[in-house]
Amino acid sequence: SKVNFLSFLSGPLHIELQTELFTPTLSLHPCFYQIDQTHKSTMREICTMAVIGTQNYAKNDTIFHRGVEAKHLLFLTLGSLVYRFQPPGLLGSHKVRVDVDSWCVEAV
């Protein structure tokens, strides 16, 4: 497969590829946008060291669990998701739709 050739990339070229792949998505978040605008070397490091890759989910998959601390910030790049939660002190659950080019993280 063509992907096998990626292992032959030099270190600097691999860093450049990771940066080009992930910067557009990460920059949707205000914090990462600011980092990209002011500290390109830090953004390169985030793209190569902190990004864990892509994750696929099916309809009705549970991404977050009540009472469990979130470990990752998620960026939605394809499809949509519905985030259902129950605000403290209120009855019933609330739903928020998250669309492509958005990000979300579970509040703790």
Backbone as a ProteinNet text record, in pm:
[ID]
protein_1_A
[PRIMARY]
SKVNFLSFLSGPLHIELQTELFTPTLSLHPCFYQIDQTHKSTMREICTMAVIGTQNYAKNDTIFHRGVEAKHLLFLTLGSLVYRFQPPGLLGSHKVRVDVDSWCVEAV
[TERTIARY]
82.8	0	86.9	31.7	104.7	143.6	64.8	90.9	223	264.9	391.1	509.4	501.1	609.8	629.5	527.7	541	651.1	678.4	783.4	921.9	934.7	1063.5	1089.5	995.2	1014.9	1122.2	1198.9	1297.1	1223.9	1291.8	1231.3	1170.6	1248.3	1193.1	1073.9	1079.2	968.1	843.6	862.2	749.9	685.3	767.1	715.9	636.7	689.6	620.7	486.2	482.3	357.8	254.9	294.9	203.3	149.8	237	195.5	93.6	117.7	24.4	-108.9	-105.5	-228.9	-316.4	-255.7	-333.9	-352.9	-268	-282.3	-418	-469.9	-600.1	-711.2	-713.2	-816.9	-793.1	-671.2	-641.5	-667.5	-640.8	-656.6	-801.5	-896.7	-1036.3	-1060.6	-978.5	-989	-913	-972.4	-908	-767.1	-744.1	-612.2	-508.5	-540	-445.3	-427.6	-532.1	-520	-415.9	-423.5	-327.9	-185.7	-172.2	-40	14.3	-69.8	-26.6	16.2	-53.2	-21.1	105.9	137	247.7	369	350.9	460.4	453.8	500.2	492.8	567.2	678.8	755.1	676.4	603.4	519.6	406.4	348.5	241.4	293.1	414.7	473.8	489.9	533.4	551.9	418.5	315.7	182	134.6	152.2	105.2	178.7	303.4	380.6	383.7	366	378.8	245.9	153	31.2	-90	-92.6	-207.1	-199.9	-306.4	-306.9	-362.4	-403.2	-453.8	-602.9	-662.4	-805.7	-877.7	-1001.9	-1086.6	-1220.8	-1274.4	-1404.8	-1508.2	-1628.3	-1738.9	-1860.9	-1943.1	-2067.8	-2184.7	-2298.4	-2419	-2446.6	-2479.2	-2511.7	-2391.3	-2269.8	-2152.2	-2144.2	-2100.5	-2079.3	-1933.3	-1910.8	-1775.2	-1730	-1819	-1790.4	-1879.4	-1830	-1906.9	-1917	-2036.5	-2059.2	-1964.7	-1900.7	-1813.1	-1671.5	-1644.4	-1510.2	-1442.9	-1325.2	-1253.1	-1212.1	-1236.6	-1197.7	-1046.2	-991.9	-847.1	-806.4	-904.4	-873.1	-968.6	-919.8	-1000.9	-1034	-1159.7	-1201.6	-1235.3	-1192.9	-1227	-1307.2	-1425	-1511.6	-1475.9	-1432.3	-1390	-1480.3	-1570.3	-1661.4	-1788.3	-1902.9	-2030.5	-2074.9	-2151	-2198.3	-2219.4	-2232.5	-2263.4	-2362.2	-2435.7	-2528.7	-2475.4	-2452.7	-2402.2	-2520.5	-2548.4	-2661.1	-2606	-2658.6	-2610.8	-2724.2	-2706.3	-2803.5	-2736.6	-2775.3	-2716.2	-2749.6	-2655.7	-2681.2	-2801.1	-2887.6	-3002.2	-3121.1	-3110.9	-3221.9	-3273	-3401.6	-3460.8	-3450.7	-3433.2	-3428.3	-3292.4	-3270.3	-3142.5	-3155.1	-3042.6	-3034	-2946.6	-2973.3	-2895.4	-2834.7	-2711	-2641.5	-2583.1	-2609.2	-2553.1	-2416.9	-2317.5	-2183.3	-2159.8	-2126.6	-2109	-1961.6	-1935.1	-1800.1	-1729	-1598.5	-1511.4	-1542.8	-1586.7	-1612.2	-1528.6	-1522	-1448.8	-1535	-1506	-1579.5	-1490.5	-1519.9	-1452.1	-1553.6	-1548	-1640.4	-1603.9	-1699.9	-1678	-1671.3	-1580.3	-1566.7	-1603.7
-119.1	0	125	235.2	361.2	414.1	384.5	434.5	380.1	261.8	204.9	295.2	373.8	462.5	576.8	605.5	712.4	681.2	554.7	518.3	554.4	583	620.4	770.2	848.6	993.3	1027.7	1129.7	1178.1	1243.3	1259.7	1322.1	1458.5	1550.7	1683.1	1678.8	1589.6	1580.2	1523.3	1429	1373.9	1483.3	1565.5	1677	1773.3	1803.4	1894.4	1837.3	1708.8	1643.8	1647.5	1611.6	1613.9	1754.5	1852.9	1992.7	2034.4	2000.3	2035.3	1963	1840.7	1763.9	1816.4	1850	1877.1	2024.8	2113.9	2255.9	2313.8	2287.8	2346.4	2307.4	2183.7	2138.9	2196	2186.1	2238	2387.7	2460.6	2606.5	2651.4	2559.4	2594.8	2632.1	2579.4	2611.6	2740.9	2837.1	2967.4	2960.4	2870.4	2857.6	2813.3	2709.1	2659	2757	2831.3	2935.6	3037.8	3079.9	3178.1	3121.9	2996.6	2933.2	2929.4	2891.9	2884.6	3021.7	3124.7	3259.9	3316.7	3274.3	3338	3247.9	3115.7	3023.3	2901	2917.3	2808.3	2683.6	2701.1	2584.7	2505.8	2575.8	2508.2	2432.9	2493.4	2426.7	2300.5	2307	2187.3	2077.3	2114.7	2015.4	1954.3	2037.4	1986.1	1888.5	1923.2	1837.7	1704.6	1702.3	1578.1	1498.7	1563.2	1493.5	1473.7	1568.4	1565.3	1509	1517.6	1467.6	1315.6	1251.1	1104.9	1041.3	1122.1	1068.2	1084.7	996.5	1005.2	889.1	912.9	813.2	812.7	695.9	684.2	637.6	692.9	654.5	624.7	533.9	498.7	566.7	568.4	624.9	557.5	639.3	596	549.7	566.3	538.6	640.9	598.2	688.9	731	860.4	913.5	954	1016.7	1060.1	982.5	960.7	892.2	982.3	990.9	1073.7	1031.6	1131	1105.9	1063.8	1046.9	1008.5	1129.5	1163	1278.7	1254.6	1353.2	1343.7	1353	1278.7	1277.2	1346.4	1375.9	1427.4	1539.6	1626.4	1727	1669.5	1672.5	1613.7	1721.6	1699.2	1786.1	1703.6	1751	1679.3	1720.3	1624.3	1655.1	1594.8	1505.6	1442.7	1403.6	1432.6	1396.3	1497.5	1449.5	1534.4	1446.1	1509.6	1434.3	1513.8	1442.6	1505.5	1479	1586.9	1578.8	1596.2	1495.5	1498.9	1504.2	1597.7	1613.5	1660.5	1644.1	1691.6	1796.4	1923.5	2028.6	2008.7	2037.8	2022.9	2106.2	2046.3	2116.8	2128.4	2080.3	2087.9	1947.9	1938.8	1810.9	1791.1	1668.4	1636.9	1664	1601.8	1620.1	1726.1	1781.2	1879.5	1821.5	1861.3	1814	1932.6	1913.9	2012.6	1939.4	1991.1	1929.6	1993.6	1909.4	1955.1	1915.9	2013.8	1988.6	1989.5	1954.3	1948.6	2081.4	2072.5	2186.6	2250.9	2168.9	2213.9	2129.7	2171.2	2095.8	2083.6	1984.3	1969.9	1899.3	1923.6	1855.6	1844.2	1737.1	1715.2	1805.6	1876.1	1960.1	1870.9	1902.1	1821.5	1909.8
0	0	0	-45.3	-53.6	83.6	186.8	321.2	375.2	333.4	379.6	347.7	242.7	204.8	304.5	385.1	484.9	585.3	609.1	703.8	651	521.7	463.4	467	515.8	523.5	624.9	594.8	691.3	808.3	921.2	1039.1	1009.2	948.4	917.7	821.7	724.2	629.4	697.4	788.7	865.1	950.7	1016.4	1097.5	1010.2	892.5	800.6	756.4	726.9	685.9	798.1	919.7	1034.4	1057.7	1045.8	1066.1	961.3	836.6	729.1	744.5	794.7	811.2	924.8	1038.4	1158.5	1193.2	1144.2	1178.2	1138.1	1017.8	982.3	1079.2	1123.4	1216.4	1355.3	1405.6	1539.2	1549	1442.2	1442.9	1453.8	1445.6	1468.3	1614.5	1703.3	1845.9	1870.8	1943.2	1963.8	2022.8	2113.7	2175.4	2072.4	1995.8	1897	1781.2	1749.8	1647.9	1691.1	1815.4	1868	1866.9	1905.3	1903.6	1761.2	1666.9	1527.4	1475.2	1515.4	1468.3	1530.2	1651.1	1723.8	1747.5	1746.4	1778.1	1687	1564.4	1465.5	1513.6	1581.9	1627.9	1732.9	1818.4	1917.6	1848.6	1746.2	1672.2	1604.2	1547.7	1487.1	1591.3	1710.2	1816.3	1859.1	1870.6	1905.4	1799.1	1673.4	1564.2	1558.7	1601.3	1591.1	1721.4	1836	1964	2036.6	2023.5	2104.9	2031.8	1901	1825.4	1822.4	1867.5	1873.5	1747.4	1650.9	1525.5	1513.1	1436.7	1411.4	1478.8	1507.4	1573	1501	1475.4	1411.1	1512.8	1501.8	1588.7	1503.5	1551	1483	1554.2	1490.1	1548.8	1683.2	1781.9	1918.1	2000.3	1949.9	2032.4	2144.9	2260.3	2372.9	2373.8	2371.7	2368.8	2508.6	2583.7	2719.7	2816.3	2936.4	3039.6	3162	3218	3336.1	3449.1	3509.9	3623.4	3587.3	3457.6	3414.5	3350	3399.7	3347.5	3202.6	3117.9	2976.8	2965.4	2873.3	2851.1	2721.8	2634.7	2502.5	2463.1	2377.9	2311.4	2174.9	2136.1	2009.5	1907.3	1785	1672.9	1574.4	1541.3	1448.7	1305.9	1224.5	1088	981.4	1022.2	927.4	1000.8	944.4	1006	1110.6	1207.7	1317.2	1438.8	1553.4	1674.1	1757.7	1838.9	1931.8	2071.4	2142.8	2279.5	2373.1	2452.9	2545.8	2687.8	2765.7	2902.4	2992.1	3120.6	3218	3305.6	3289	3370.5	3518.5	3606.5	3750.7	3794.5	3873.2	3928.1	3835	3713.5	3617.7	3586.4	3561.9	3524.2	3374.3	3335.3	3193	3131.9	3017.3	2949.5	2840.3	2804.6	2696.7	2587.6	2462.9	2350	2276.8	2234.9	2153	2033.4	1914.5	1793.8	1766.2	1739.1	1704	1559.3	1477	1334	1295.6	1170.9	1116.9	1140.8	1158.2	1185.3	1319.5	1414.3	1550.5	1645.8	1769	1868.9	1993	2075.9	2200.8	2302.3	2426.2	2535.5	2648.6	2721.2	2831.5	2948.4	2999.4	3117.7	3241.3	3331.1	3454.6	3572.1
[MASK]
++++++++++++++++++++++++++++++++++++++++++++++++++++++++++++++++++++++++++++++++++++++++++++++++++++++++++++

